[in-house]
């Protein structure tokens, strides 16, 4: 890259960073949470929160019985599977003629 292109890219990068900073600074005040403006939105959020808490309580009451995994019949099972043999895949030179 020549000197002019390097300087131009640096100035362009600094301008982009300055624009992003200015945009974030000016939009800082518009991100405040105000629930008084939209009562329906607030009620929807509260209803979803209530449903989440109810489902969380229901899931917390669930008890898992893991005694199945300690059953002697299950522990006495044996594995009779045979291992899969590995075979060479492909050719050493895929561009060589077939049949050599």
Buried (B, 14 or more C-beta within 10 A) or exposed (E): EEEEEEEEEEEEEEEEEEEEEEEEEEEEEEEEEEEEEEEEEEEEEEEEEEEEEEEEEEEEEEEEEEEEEEEEEEEEEEEEEEEEEEEEEEEEEEEEEEEE
